[in-house]
């Protein structure tokens, strides 16, 4: 596709197709092959600890292919043949194991205490001997959890970590250990050579510039059309790391400079991006879905101002604690604060808001997806609270359903 200008509507279709929303949801049993097809579009699944509905890494596949057995993803990240591994990408993420060589430069930086949190770098410098002691424990005892180290209990909070937790995190950043599996949400660490498939682990390490260029290709494929900042953000690259590589991709024709209607920044269209005539989609999105995780891009593409209010005091929240955007065809038309009340077996819609141009059938469409989500999560009922301008119509749609 060769273009110099894109209408905003065309840019939305390009972005949605790039993220895998122009696909029929599979009929019959879903296998890892279907999850792999999602990863071809997204490149990764971001991990987050909040489980108000379901852990964030499970949702992108559900949003694109519908209900699937979550152990399929768990097994891919914890059993042989290993297909996914954990590392820092766009925050901590599950990545296809083929990406392992592409993050070696970031691990090498971490080993030099570069590119990691300041307090963690300070810890790595000041307590190098202790870090080595923890590494030897993993070497001998792995898979092992940080909580197994006796006498090492943190004080709570991000930097209330124990020394053991700091050491494990430093070693994880440095690529000297990796996640073998999880027990609940707690990581069990082991040596990479005992986790990453040997044919992948033994691959030559690419030069940083080559690895970064390939990560940017993944970003460009996943975004379809993007600004330089969007491309960098996907794998949290700095301008110094990424901008020359972006220029090289422009020079080879893999990225085409374009102007998108209404965008003040120059954009780049991926050479293999598709521009469908229309997108037909209907799904709820996690707050950490790659379609919406960069809030500025979400606003530029969809006119949808989206903020996470998890850390906002309850009385100051506008839309709710854990708000899921609702995608209907080519627009984000609603947002719902949803909670899976597992003890009661109820999916609770604590608030529901429509966007200004939401079509008349929005409530019915949302109701269909809530029922699909409830069934996927193994919940027996749905309750819609009164908060939000969409709530009355949604409650009516659920009653009629």
Secondary structure, DSSP 4 states (H G I P E B T S, - for coil): ---SEE-HHHHHHHHHHHTT-SSPPPPS---HHHHHHHHHHHSEEE--S--SSS-HHHHHHHHHH----HHHHHHHTTSSSP-EEEEESSSEEEEEGGGGGGGHHHHHHHHTT-SS-HHHHHHHHHTHHHHHHHHHHHHHH-SB-GGGSTT----SSGGG--HHHHHHHHHHHTTSSEEEEEETTEEEEE-GGGTS-HHHHTSPPPPHHHHHHHHHHHHHHHHSEEEHHHHHHHTT--HHHHHHHHHHHHHTTSEEEEEETT-SS-EEEETT----S----EEE--TT-TTTSSHHHHHHHH-------TTS-GGG-SS-SSEEEEEETTEEEEEEEEEEETTTTEEEEEEEEE-TT--TTHHHHHHHHHHHHHHHTT--EEEE-S-STTHHHHHHHHHH-
